[in-house]
Amino acid sequence: MKKHIKLLQIVSAALAISLAGTLVSCSDQNNTVQTEENTVSESTTEAPAAVKLYLCEGGTANYKVIRPDAAADSIVQSAVDLRKMLTKALKADFEIGSDFVMPGKTDYLTAREILVGSCDREESRQFISSLNKGEYGYVISENKIVIAGYDDNLTSLALNAFDNKVISRPENIDEKGFVIEAGTEARFKSSQAAESEGETWTLGTSYKITPSLGDAVCSVSRKEPYKASQGAACDGKYFYNILIQTKGDGSQTGIIVKSLMEKPASDRKTSEDLPLGHANDMCYNSKENVLVVTNMVGTVLTVIDPDTLTVIKTVDATWLGGTPWAIGYCEERESYVIAAGGALRVCDKDFKILRSIAMQNAGDYTGQGMDCDNTYIFMPLSKGTSTTDNVIMVYTWDSGYKTVLHLNTSTESETMMNYGGKYYISFNSSGAKVYELHFNIQY
């Protein structure tokens, strides 16, 4: 049994991101690069008059929305949403399809298409290959409109930019229909383009965020009598998963399984039986190189040496105001966040409370572990004792509760962890199973 937290409501609020952008625009008259810091212009010879194109005329759509045949779910939904938006905004019925082409067919070469993301079209390949990391945008030619980003999340931002800067402009409407100009090109750069290969996202008011599971990256089978998976952590090189046993007298102990992240099954070490109680959660403190476990036995925290997998000390943190049941550590803030006493306790290296964050009630969702980065605090929750649903409740360090993300899986989640911009979630499934966790931007 996990510690339950009651919910008055869980708001299925749209999660969104607000990525401030840097616009790079190209016109037929000159080559101008606009950044937040400077503007550089080079004069060119005068270009011929722009060719006017009609997205629709007299209520009839002239273009078809095309997305990759093997697109990610977020891109499929974004393409559907684009089609709906065009149909509603321009009062014309736009069709939608994939980029699949029957062998021998060439009519797609001259077909008027709105290409979403990395479609199997030369125009898409050329535009995407010209993008740098963190960039997204669109380019309009006479029969192809390419809307794409460096990756899928940035493609969703490109769709939003095309909506705001092209479709939502009343000046593009004339007596015949909705007109655009061939040769129009716009590029933007996410101000949060990370140097790492991890996620680039934030919560805001314009985009929906849908978390999804990526690849399974670590599996730790049950080891009799240790049957249940509980807390987990990672340090960038190793995953640490706790498996517990429940003895005849009701007491619980556990083992920690340490797995190499690159090759989890090839380099694995298991601790001796440790007094970890229910071991509901665990985090890794990168500053002090220790693992910390919330035992859920009284107010005890257990500090573990990650190299030897032995107990360094136990801490009876009665000052937390209740039983600590979830924990995360943020290296940038040099702070723990601990769920205890009905609140999130932001603590220093000695687990002393710096301040508290009010918790959102969670009804019949069951509180599991916790994770945090420099911006957000994440609490994965499972639905009921026989899990039918999972969500991730999100808080900020400064303003508290933010929103709830729905995670489309019925397996019981245990905790989250992240390192170097990559996020992971651990499940109790015949032992421990760790998956990549992606935060997908949906237009």
N, C-alpha and C positions, 0 to 999 in steps of 0.2 A: 504493500500500500504506500502511495505517495502522500504528501501533505496536500490537502485540498484547499483551494482558495475560492470563495464564493463570488459569484458574478451577478450583479444587478442587470447588466447587459454587456454583450460584446458587440462593439460597433463594427460592422463590416464596412468600415470607411475605406474609400479608395485610397490607396497608398500611392504616393506619387513622388516624382522627383523634380527638383528645380535646379537644373544645371546651368549656371550662368555661362554664356557663350561668347566667343569671339568670332565675329563675322568676317568672312573673306568673300568679297563680291567681285564679279567680273562682268563688264559690260562691253558692248560692241564699240563704244567710243574710246575707251582707254582701259589700260590694265591698272587697277587700283587694288592695293592690299590694305585693308583696314584692320588694325589691331587695337587692343586697349591702350597701347602705349604710343603708337606712331602711325603715320600714314605716308606711304611712298607711292608716287604716281610716275608713270612713264607715258609720255605722249606717243600716239601712233597715228597712222594715216586714218582719215575719216572712213568709217565703215559704211557699207550700204544700208539702206533702210531695213529694219527688222521685219522678218516674216511673221505675220499674225496667224496664230493657230487657234482653233475653237475646240475647247474641251467638249462643249455641247452646243448645238444649234437648234433653235425651235423646239426645245424639250427633248432632243435626241442626243444621246451620248456618242461621241466620236472616238472615245478611247476605252480600252478594257484594262482593268486592274489585273496585274500578273504578279504572282509570288513564286518563290522556289518550290519545286515539287516536293522536296524533302526538307521543308522549312521547319524551324523550331516552333513549338506551340505559340510562343509569344508573337512571332512574325506572322503566323497564320491568322491569329486573332487580330493583329494590327492591320493586316491587309483587308480583312472582313470589315473592320471598323472604318478604314479609309473608304471602302466602297459605300458603306452606309452613309458616311459623312458627305461624300460627293453627291450621292443620290438625293439626300435631303437638302443640301445647300444649293445645288444647281438645278433641282427639280427635273432631273433626268435619270433614267434607270441605267446605271453603270453595271456592266457584267464583270465577273471575276473568274479567274482561272489560274492554273499553274503554268510553269514555263516548259512543261513537257511538250515535245514535238515528235510527231510520228516520223519514222525514218522515211527519207525522201521528200518530205514536205519542206517548202521554202517560203510559203506565204507569210510566215511570221516575220520575215525580213522587212516587209513593207507595211505590216499591220501596225495600227496606232495603239501603243501600249504604254501603261503606267507601270514601270518595273520597280517592285518593292524589294530591296535587299539584293542579295547575291544571286540574281537570276541567271539562267543559262542563255545569256545574250551578250554579244560583243560590247554593246554600249554599257552594260552593267559592269563587265569586267574592266573596261578601260577606266571608268569613273572610279571604281573601288580601288583599283591598283594605284591611282593617283593620290589617294587619301593617306595621310599620315596618322599615326596612332592618336586617338582622341578626336578625330575629325569626322564630320558628317555633313550632308547637304543634298543638293539636287541639281540636275542639269536638264535642260529642255532642248530637244532637237525636233525636227519636223515630224517624225513619227514615233519617237521614243522619249518618254519622260523617265529619267532614272532618279529614284529617291533611295538613298542608301547611306550607311555609315561604315566605319572601320570594323565594327562588330554588330551583332544583333541589337544590343541595347542602344547603340548609337543610331542604328537604322530607325528605331522607334522615335528617337529625337528628331531625325531628319523628316519623318512623316509629320511630326508636330510643327516643325519649321515650315514645311510646304503648306500646311493648313493655314498657319498664321500669316505667312508672307505672300501667299498666292491666292488660295481659295477664299480667304476671308477678306479680300480686298474688293470693295464695291466698284472701284474704278475699272475693274476688269470686265464689267458687265456692259454690253452695248445692245443695240436693238436686235442683233442676230442671236446673241447668246453670250457665253463666257469665253473671253479671249485671253490668250497668253502669247508671249513672243518667243520664237525659236532663238536659241543662242543664250537664253537666260541661264545663269549659273550662280549658285550661292553655296558657300562653304562656311562651316562653323567649327569651332574647336571647343570642346568641353573644358571648362576651367578646372575640372577635377580629374582630367586624364592622368591616371596613375602611372608611375614608372613600372610598377609591378604588373603582373598579368592577372591580377585579381579583379574583383568587381569595382565598377565605377558608378556609384549611385548614391542618392540621398532622398530623403522624404520631403515632399513639398505639397503643391496644390494642383499640379497640371498633368501628372502622369500616374497611371496605375502601376503598382508593383505587384508582381505575382511570384512568390518563391516557388522553386521547383527543385526536385532531386536530380543530381547529376550522376556520375559514375559511383559505384560502390568501391571504396578505396581501402577498406580494412574489415575483416571478419574474424571475430574471436569466438570459437565454439564453446559451448558449455563444458565445464570441467568438473565432473562430479566431485564433491557435492555442491559445487558453486554453479548455480543454475541461472540466476537472474543478473542481467546487465544493469548497472547503475551509472555512476558518474564517469566522465571521460574528460580528457584534456589532450592538447598537443603542444609541442614546443618548436615546431618547424622541422624537426628531424624525426621525432617519434610520436606515435599515438600512445596514450595511456588509457586503458579501459579497466574498470572495476567489475568483477563478478562476485556476488555474495552468496552465502549459504545461511539458512535459518535452522538453528539447532532445535532439539527437542524441547528445551526450556524457553524457546522464543527469542533467545539472543541471536545476534547476527555477527558474522565476521566476513572478511573478504580477501581477495587476492587482486593484485594489480598486474595486468598483462601489458608489457611494453613492446610495441611493434614498430619496426622501421617504416616510415611513411612511404618511401619509394618502393620497398619490397616487403610488405607487412608479414608475409608468411615465411620469409627466408631468414629473418633475423629477429628472434622473439625471445623475451626474457619474462619469467613469471616470479612474483614475490612469494615469500612465505605467507602463511595465514596471518592476517593483520587485524587488530581490533578496530575495525572501521565502522562498526554498527551497520546501519542501513546504507551508508555511503551514497547518499542521494545525489551528491554532485561533487565535482572536483575542478580545480583550475590550476594553471601553471603561472607562477610568478617569475617572469624572466629576469627581473632585477636581482633577485636573491637565489634564483635557480632552485626553487622548491615547488612541490605540489601541495595543495591544501584541500583537504576533504571535509565536507560537512557530514558529520556522522548521523545526525538526527537522533542522537541519544543525549538528552539534556541539552546543554549549551556548548558541547565539545566540538572543537576543530582539531583535526590531526594533520600535522605538517610532515611531509614525506620527502626523503632524498630521492630525486629522480634517477640518480646514477645507480644507487644500491637498492632502491625500492624498500628501504627500511624506515621506521618511524624516527624522526628527529625529536619531536616533542608533541605533546597534546596541550591544547589551550582551552581552558574553561572560560569562555567569553560571555559571562553572565550579563555584562553590560549591554549586550545586543538586545536585551529585552524579550527574548524568547528563543526557541530552538532554531538555529540556523539550518536552512534546508537547501539553499542554492547559493552559488558563489561564482564570481567572475573577477578577472584582474585585468586592468588596463595599464600597459607599460608607459604610454605617453603621460597619463595622469598620475602614475605611481600610486594607484588606489585600487582597493578591492571594492566590489559591491556585493553585499550579502543580504539575502532575503531572510529576515528574522523579525519576530515581534510584530507582524502585520505591516512591515514597511521594508523598503530597500535601503539598507544602511551603507552609505559611502564611508569607507574606512581607510585608515592609513596602514602602513606596513605592519603595525602591531595590532591590527584589527580594532583600533579605537575609532569610535564614530566621529566623523567630520560633519556629517549632516544626514538627513533622512529624506527619502522620496516616497510620497504616498503611492500605494499600490492600487491598481484597478481590480475590482472584484471579478472573479472568473467563473462563477456559477458551477456547473457540473463538469467543467474542464479541470483536469488534475495538474497541479503544478509539478514540474519536473526540475531540470537543472536550469542553468543560466549562462549567458555569455555576454561579452561587451566588447566594443571597440572604442575609439576615441570620441565617437559621436553618439552611438546608441547602446542601449542595454536590451538584450533579447531574452525572452522567456518562452521556450516551447511548451505547449500545453497539449494534453491528450484528452479525448472525450470519453469520460466514464471509465468504469472498471474494465469493460470489454470495448476496446478502443474502436471508434467508428470515424473519428475525425481528429485532425491536428491543426493547431493554429500557432502562430508566433506573436506574442504580445510585445510591442516595442515601446520603449521609454527613451527619453533623452536625459542626459546627465543634468541638464539645467532646468528644463521645464516639466519633466515628468512624463506621464502617460502620453503617447503619441497616437497609436492606432493598433489594429490587429491585422495580421496577414494570414490568409487561409493557405494551408499546405495540403495539397491533394494526395494524402496517403492515410491508410487506416492502421498502420503499424504504430505501436506505442513508442513515442519519442522519449528520450532520456535527457539529453542535454545538447547544447551547441558549443562550438569552439571555432576560433579563427586564427590565422597566422598569415602574415604577408599579403593581406588583401583577399585571401581565400577563406571561405566559410565551409564548415562541416557540421553535420548533425548525426548523432548517434542514436540507434534504436535498440530496444530489447526484442530480439528475434532469434530464439534458440541460441542465445548468447548475445554478443554485441556485434552490430553491423553499423559501419560508419559510411556515410555518403557525402559527396560534395553537395553543397547547398548553393543554388544560384538565385539571385534576385533579378528578375527579368522586368525590364521596362516595357510596358504595353501602351501603344498609342491609343 
